[in-house]
Amino acid sequence: MDEGTFGMDVGDDYTGEGTPLTDTQRNIIIVLHYLTFVAVTFALYAYYKTYAIFLNRIWSPFILLIALTWLEIGPAFEIGNHFYVNNWQLFDSQADLINASFSFFNFGSQNLLALSLRKKGLPLLRKGESLLEWVVILFDGLFVLLTVAQPFVYVYLGRDTSVTFLSPIGALAGICTLFRVWFNLGPNNYTKWGGILFFTLAICGVIALQVYRTTQLEWVHAFIGGSFVSSVIPLSIGFLNAEMLPDGAGGGFASESTPLNV
């Protein structure tokens, strides 16, 4: 046992098969994790500034607020888990209540984010008008189901298997969020690139996790956390540049016509 972060005794006897963290790398990773609160606070500010537009454009501003809140709660559990388990290193991952709580809020926030940004007034259960719309209806039902079922998935599949199972669902939620930010809050260049960069950076975090699993290089943790944290910034910029529908636009989009109901 070494005197670890903040002078507290934590387990830091590296027994993995890869490359452990240096003190500098560990400090960078700690700062990146805490920057989550800065990034999500920016998202909450964007929500506050454009709340009137959200009321007129999206399915549930309330669920969006919950999603942003969960985006802050999840990393708080993750920080505690990293501190007490392997001193911010990812080797020898352990399933426990703290990590399970992080998993619930992390994946749940992605599901709620996608659901909340649906078009205003669009029923969750409805008859699709195209194959694509039926696929979207199926995805939304899956997001609802898994938000409730995630704790059971974690318990019965375990930490690593549940992450492997839930990550593709999170990617689907990210795709829905991309298009819903782009079209349901715009469309304009800010909502377009806000959605695209949000999804791209989040996927970079998933890729970095796979790189870590292959290489066991602990410093890759910085890119895992950094990618997810930074993805919130373009999302927030998209929020800040949401547009009110012009008079007479009804349930359509602000500046272009499309039959896609998302």
N, C-alpha and C positions, 0 to 999 in steps of 0.2 A: 504494500500500500504506500503510495506516494502522496505528498501534500499537493493536491491538485488545484483546480480552478478555485479562485477566491480563498485560497488557504485552507480549504476543507479537505478532509481525507476521503479520497475516492479511489476506486479500483483502477489502476493504470498499469497493470502488469500485462503487457501485450502478449497474447498467445496465438494471434492469428498467423496466417501463412503469407501475408502480404507485407506492405510497408506501413509502419505506424506513423502517427502524426508527430510533427515537431511542435514545439510550444508556439511558434509563430503561426503555423498552419491552424492549430487548435484555436488560437485567438481570433483568427480571421473567420473561422467557421462560427464561432460564438457570436461575433458581431453580425454576420449575415443572418443568423437566426433571429436576432433581436430586431433587425431591420424590417422583419415582417410586420411589426406593430406600426412602424412608420408608414410602410406601403399601404397597409389596410386602412390606417387613419386617413390617408389621402383618398382612398376609395370612399370612405364614409363622408368625407368632405364633399366629394363629387356627388354623392347621393343626396346630400343635404342641399347642394346648390341647384340640382336639377329634379328635385322631388316632384314638382308640379308636372314636369314632362313625363316622368315615370307614371304618374297617376293616369295620364291620358294615353300612354303608349304601350305599357306592358301589363301582363296578366296579374302580377302580384308584387307591388312595391314592398309589402310587408315581408313576404318570403325572401325577397332580395336582401332586405335588412338583416334577416336571420342568417342568410348565407354569408354575408360580410362579417357578421358577429362570429360565426363559426370559424371563419378564416383566421380570426385572431385567437379564438379559444384553442384550436387544434395545436398551433405552434407552442402555446404555453405548456401543454402536456408534453410535447416533443422535447422542449428544452429541459424539462425535469427528467425525462427519460434518458436523454443524452448525458446529463450531468451525473446521474447515479449509476448508469450502466456503461462501463467501458470508457468513461471520460471522453465523450464526444466521438468515439470511434464506432464503426458499424459492424465489426467482426463479432461473431458469437451473439447474434441477435436473440433477445429473450422476449417471450410473450408474457405480458403482465397487464394489470389494470390501467397503468399509466399509458402504455403504448396502445392498448385497446381503445382508450378514450381519444387519443390522438387520431387513430385510424377512423373512428366514428366521425369526428368533426372534420377531418381532412377530406375524406371521400364524400361525406354527407354535404359539405359545403359546395362541392362541385355539382352534385345532383340538384341541390336547391337553386344554385345559380342558374343552371340551364332551365329549370322549370319556371323560375320567377320571370324570366325575360321573354316568355311566350307572348304572343300578341294579345292585347287586351280584348276580353270578351270571347276569346276562342275556347270553347269547351274542352276539358281534358278528355272526356269520353264523347266521341262524335264519329260520324261516318266519313271516312276519307274520300276525297275527290280524285285522288291519283295514287299510284303505287308509292311515290315518295312521301305523300302525306300519311299513308298507312304506316310506313316505316317510322316516321316521326312520332305518330301516336303510340306505336309499340315502344319506342325508346322512352318516351315520357312516362309510360306506365312502369317501365323497368326502373327508371330513376326513383319513382315513388316507392316501389316495392323494396328496392335495395337500401334506401335511406332508413327504412324501418328494420330491415333484416340484417344490416351490417354487423351488429353485435353478435348475432347468432352465427354469421359466416365466420367471424374472427374466432369464436369459441370452438366451432366444429372443424374448421380447416386449419387453424393455427395462424401464426403471424405471417410467415413467408408465403404460404399457399394462398392466404386471403388477399395479400397484396398482389400476387400474380393473377388472381381471379378478378379483383376489383379494378385493377389498373386499366384494362381495356374498356371497362364501363366508364371509368373516369375520362378516358380519351373520347368516347362517344359524347359524354356530357360536354366536354370541351368543344367538340365540333358544333354541337347545337348552340352553345354559348357564342361561338364565333359568329355564326350566321344571324343569331338573334340580336346581338349587339350591333352588327353591321346594318341589318335591315329594320329591325323593330325600334331602334333608337335613331336611325338616320333615314336613308343611307347617305353618308358623306365620307370623305376621305378619312376623317378621324375615327368614325365608328368602324369603317372598313379595316383600317390598319390596326386600330385598337383591338378588334376581335382577332385578326390574323396573328398579330404579335403575341397576344395573350396565349393563344393556342400553341404557337410555335415555341415560345419559351417554356411553357409547361411540358411539352413533349421533349424538349431538350433535357429537362429534369429527369424524365422517365429514361431517356437514353443514357444519361449519366449514371443512373442507378444500375443499368445493365452493364455499363463499363466497369463500375465498381465490382459487381458480382463476378465479372470475368477476371479482373486484374488484382483485386483486393488491395488497391492503392487507396489508403484512407483519405488522402488529400482530395480525392474526387468528390468527397462529401461536400466540399465547398461549392462545386458546380451543381450538385443535386439541389441543395438548399437555395443557392443563388438564383437558379433558373426559376424555381417556383416563386420566390419572393419578387423577382423582377417582372414576372408575368402580370402581376397586379397593377403595375404602373401604366402600361398601355391600355389595360382594361379601364382604369380610372379616367384616363384621357378621353377614351371613347364615351364614358359616362358624362364627362363635363361638356362634351360637344353634342349631346343628344338634342334632337330637333323636335319641336312641336309640329304636329300634322297641320298642313294648311287647311283653311276653311273649305269644307265640302269634300275633304279627302276620305272621310268615313274611316273604314278599317284598313285602308290601303297604306302604302308607304309614302314617305315624305316627298320624294322626287323621282320615283320611277314606278312603273306598273309591273307587277309580277303575280302569278297565280299561286305562288308558294305560300302555304299557310303554316307558319312556324311560330 
